[in-house]
Amino acid sequence: MQRSRINFRTGVLGFNYLRRRALSDSSARAATPILRRDAAKVQGDITQKIEPQINTLYNDVRGFPTSGLTGAMTIRSDLQSLATTVNDATADVKSTGSLDTPSGTTILADIQSLMPTSLVTLTHVGAEAPAWEDIQGGPALILSDLRSLKTALDNFANALISNEPLLLQAKALAIKTQIDGGLDIAIAPYSV
């Protein structure tokens, strides 16, 4: 075993030792894989996680107010879970980085396919404001959940817009505008 030379007066290691150490450290870093998500992960987030949660929320919202307090709590849970899932998807979008045109187009088509159910659901939530008033603290709770979802969806859309190819950014912005419009319709009756 070779000892490194240390100058005891200055406490400095020899140049060759430092050079070998730097080379071995950089070799280890180069061998470490970069964990980067790809467009397929984002597509999976949309089609396998977000879409089923939107469908569940849609069904639960349609069952309210007949479902009563239990239904109200289920809707709140659905909204909170959806916001968490969208936040996770946002992290994946950011990690993916710039998308190519085919991937960007597919992701936007996946999101666009969710819009009819999402917008109908949000319209129902807004229309049910009088029923939420029958639940103590209901309007404030649902308002808080809707605002959290709006923040999560805005962050997701902003990340997507910045990663889309330039030619697709306008389409992504149009989808964000649609989502914001639906959320504004849902939020407005609870904000008074």
Secondary structure, DSSP 8 states (H G I E B T S, - for coil): -----EETTTTEE-HHHHHHHHHHHHHHHHHS------HHHHHHIIIIIIHHHHHHHHHHHHHTTTTHHHHHHHHHHHHHHHHHHHHHHHHHHHHH-S--HHHHHHHHHHHHHHHHHHHHHHHHHHHTHHHHHTSTTHHHHHHHHHHHHHHHHHHHHHHHHHHS-HHHHHHHHHHHHHHHHHHHHHHGGG--
